[in-house]
Amino acid sequence: MMKKKVHLVLGSGGARGIAHIGVIEQLEKEGFEIVEVIGCSMGAVVGGIYCAGQLSEYKEWLFTLTKKRVFELLDFTFTGQGFVKGERLFSKHMEVTGPQHIEDFKIPFTAVATDMKHNEEVYFKEGDLFKALRASVSIPGIFTPVVYDGKVLVDGGVLNPLPINLVNKQDDAIVVAVDINSRTIIEELLLKRNEKEVHKPSWFENLLPNSIKELARSEPKEDEPEKESFNLFELMESTFSFTQDQLTKVMIEYHQPDILVRIPRNTCDTFEFHKARDLVNVGERAYKHAMQEYKTKLGH
């Protein structure tokens, strides 16, 4: 008989992390007891708010978001450390859920961040939830880092985008990990795309001043042929993505979860939170696909 207790690991990946909600709802619907949650970046946000008992309220707020409202939540600063402060966004999170402290949760929760000053992972298992989440989601170069306790904290995905290794596994439980940067393409999970749509700028390209856009799009000089394949935007996005891919691959290889839920990277862009309803559905479908694979492997 299938085990009913679950250690849940939720990976990083921006707005795709909304799909975590669909996974959690399906686990609960099928009678699983989630006994631990470990999250990185958006996985930490969804996981932390779930452990605080406010996931339903958070989901309903996400469903109200439009492109305009998402843009209004980004407080631009254009400093040397990043161009979004994040205070406005997390103040809104606070309005939705109220102040929370991790040690008060009934379900053990860990948020993962990266200390750039000491080049090491940082684990939030107690203290103010929103300080932990703000640190965990700080994409380098986009969000300004969180300076806390002598540390300079950025996105946990820099070192550990899918922190399966942190699971404190119980003998009667299974590990469910959700990778929201998967290269596996499951056609029925993808959101509908406009086939007539020509090139769409990346999520961060739309946010930058025109002067920076022009510089980044400029053609390579004749004496720099090695740069022909990439512009600044492509390098920013690809570098972080490639690193996350490799770290996730190693983590899954050495700490294999019982169930691996895969959300394709091209499901949506990092800041497309206005697609919340579709993303929750993607999570539900990806979970069902992974669970069917698991049952097949067990011979059910």
N, C-alpha and C positions, 0 to 999 in steps of 0.2 A: 504494500500500500504506500502511496506517495506521502512523503513527509510533509507536515503542515507548517513548520516554522521556517522563516526565511531571514537570512542576512542579505540586505539589499545594498548594492553598490551602484551609485548614480554618477555617470561620467560628465565631463565638461563639453561644451559645444554651443554656447549662446542660446538663441531662441529655440533651437532643436530640443533643449532641455525641457520644454513644456511637454514633450512626449513622455517624460518620466511620470507625469500625472496619470496618463492613460495606463501605464504599467502598474502603478500603485493601485489604481481603482480596480483593475482586473485581478490583482492578487487578493485584494480584500473580497471581491465578489466571489472568488473561488474558495474562500474560507481559509486562506493562509494567514498566519500570525507573523507580522514583521517584528523581529526581535532586536534588530540593529539596523541602523542606516548610516552609511558612509558616503559623503558626497563631495564632489569637486566642482567649483565654479557654479554653473546653473544647476548642476546636480545637487550642490550644497544648498542652494536656495530652495528648490522644490523639496528636498529631503528634510531640511531644517523646519520649514513651514509645516510640513506633514507631521513631524514629531511634535510640533507645538500645538497640533490639533486644529490648524486653521487652513488646511489645504482647500476645502470647499470654498471658503470665502476668497482665497487667493485666486482660484480658478475662475470664479465669477468675475473678479476684477480684470483678470487677463482677457476675458471674453469681451470686455468693453473697449479694449484698446483698438485704435485705428492708427494708420501711418502718422497722422498729424499728432495724435496723443503721445505716441512713442517718441517722436521728435521733440515734443514739448518737455518730456521727462529728462532729456539730455542737457545737462548744464555745462555748456562749453567754457573752457578756460584757456586753452592754447598755451600751456606752459611747456617747459622743456621735458616734463615727465609724463605728459599725457594731455589729451584735450577734452576729456569728460571728467568732471569731479565726482559725480555719482551720488552726491548728497540729496539731490531732488528726487532721484529714483528711489533711494532707500527710505527717504522720509515718507514716500507714498506707500512703500511696503509696511512701514510702521503704522500708518493710518489703517491699513487693511487688517493687520494682525495684532497690533498693540505691542508693548515692550515684552520681550521674552528672554529668559535665561536658560541656557542649554542644560544646566544641572537639574533643572526642574522637570525635564521631560521624562515621561514614563518609558519611552523607548530610547536607549542609548544612541547618541548621535555624534558624529565626527565630521567637521568641515576641514578640508585640506587647502592650505595656501602655500605659497613659496616665499621664503625670505631671500631676497636678492642680495642683501648685504653679506649673508653668511653662506649662500648657496646651499640651502637645505629646506626640507619640507617642514611645515608648521601645522600642528593638529589642534584644532579647537574642540575640546570636549566639555568645556564649561565656560561660563562668562556670558557676556552680552551676545545674543544671537546675531544681531544685525552688524555688529563690528566684525564678527567672524565671516558673515556672508559677503560683506563689502570687500574684505580682504581676498576672499576666495575667488571673486569674479573679476578682479582687477587685471584685465588683459593688458600686458605691457605695451606702452606706446599709445594706448587708447584711453584707459582709465588711469587717473593718477593713483600712485601706490598709497597704501595705508601705512603710516609710520606708527609703530606700536611696540612698546617695551624694548626699545633698542633695535627693532627689526624694520626692514623695508619690505612690506608684504604685497605680493602680486598674485595673479591667477595661479591656483594650484595645478592647473594643467601644464604649466611650464616644466614641472618635474614628474607629475603623477596624474595624468588625465583620467585614469580609471583605477582608483586605489583599492584593488581587490586584496592586496597584501596586508591591509590593515584589519581585515575581518577577524574578530575574536570568535571563532566558530564553535558552536555547540554541536555535540554529537548527534542530536536528533533534528538538526536543521540543514537546509540546503542554502547554497549561495546563488543569488540571482544578480547578475551584473548587466547594466544597460550601457552599451557603447553607442553614443550618438554621433560618432564620426566614422561610421563604418563605410568601408569601400564596397561592401556587398550590396548589389542593386537588386532589390525585390520590387518588381514593377508595380504590383498592386498597392504598395505602400507610398509611392511617390505622389506628391501633390500635383494637381493639374497645372500644366504650363501653357502659356500662350504661344502656340507654334509660330505665330507671325512676329513675335517679339524679337527685335534685333538685339544687339549687344546691350546688356544691362550692367551699369557700373556696380562694382562691389559695394557692400554695406558701408565701408569706411570711406570709399571714394566720394560718396554723396555728401559726407559730412565736412570735408575739408574746404578751406578757402580756395577760390579760383586760382590764385597765384601759385599755390602748392600743386594744384591739379595740373596746371599747364607745365610746370617743371617736371612733374612725375611722368607726364605723357610725352615729354619731348623725345625726339628721335635720338638714337645713340650717335656719337660722333664717329667720323670715318676711321679714326685711329683706335676705336674701342669696339671691334667686331664681336668680342666675347659677350657683349651686353645685348646683342640683337634680340634674344628670345624673351627678355623680361623687362618690364618697367617697374617702377617703385611699388605700385599697388600689388602687382603680381608677386613680387618678392616678399612683401610683408605678409600677405595671406598664405602663400605657399610655404614659406619657412616655418611658420607656426604650425600649419597643418601637417607638414612632413614630420616634424618633431613629435607631435602628438600621435601620429600614426605609428611611428616606430616604438615609442614608449608604451603605447597600448598593446601593440603586438607582443612585446616582451612580457608585459604584465600578464596577459592572457595565457601565454605559453607556460610561464612558471607558476601561476596561481590560477589554474583553470576553474572557472565557476561551474556549478552544476547546470545552470541555464544562462546562456548568453543572448540577450536581446539586442539585435542590431538595428540601428536607425541610420539609414544612408546619409552621408554628409550633404548630398545635394538635395535633401528634402526641403531645406530653406536656408536663407542666409542668417548670419549671426544676430542681426537686429530686427528680424521680421516677426516681432511679437504679435503683430496684428493678425497673424495666421493661427492664433491660439486654438481655435476650435478644430481646425484640420490637424494640428499637431497632436492634440490629445487623441484623436482618432488614429493617427499614425502609430502612437504608442500602444494603443489597444491591439491593433492588428499585428504589430511587430511582436508583442508579447504572445499572442495566440499562436503565431507561426513558431516562435521559439519553444513554447510549451508543447506543441505538437511534435517537434523534433525530439524533445526530451522524453516524451511518452513513448515515441517510437523506439528510441534507444533503450528504454527500459522494457520494451516488449509489451506495452499496454495497448 
